[in-house]
């Protein structure tokens, strides 16, 4: 990830394999190199506390939690306290909070992180039309892929990191929709994704399951899964 001058990455390691830790390592190193300054983490509500705790305890990064009440009182995305910010996904999807991102005085974020990125869902209907959730429209706006006037922003983040343990849930189009967020100009169609060589995909995607993960000395980190014989 550090080798990418413009990070557009789908980190899809198994659940519990350390995606939050990987993100913290990347953010800490990029800040140290002064290659980024402003980071916005967009997370489901139930994981916000975990993000705040792990960034503070493990990486000494004091992220500020942006709430809906903050948006009512002032613009929480302006000022030094907004450089490292965490916001709940459904809070940022709200009209008032999203509008704050486009107001004058907001310095563009260098890196956007979406946790549980499979929640940014879009699907193809039987008639061929595309249905996008508000969450997906939000992601389009932040990564520069939006074509909707009400989701327009005067800026886009150069670096985008999508985290999910379930990138493909048995339906091809939602999986393509995540890839499209990474490179909206290149991956305009599902066919475009299918034609990309695997070697090029590795610049944007990695998935490791627990059974594949080993220590620096070689032994497996996690014990093998055992499946009980069930008499059904």
Secondary structure, 3 states (H helix, E strand, C coil): CCCCCCCEEEECCCCCCCHHHHHHHHHHHHHHCCCCCCEEEEECHHHHHHHHHHHHHHHCCCCEEECHHHHHHCCCCCCHHHCEEEEEHHHHHCHHHHHHHCCCCCCCCCEEEECCHHHCCEEECCCCCEEECHHHHHHHHHHCCCCCHHHCCCCCCCEEEEECCCCCCCCHHHHHHHHHHHCCCCCCCHHHHHCCCHHHHCCCEECCCHHHCECCCCCECCCCCCCCCCCC
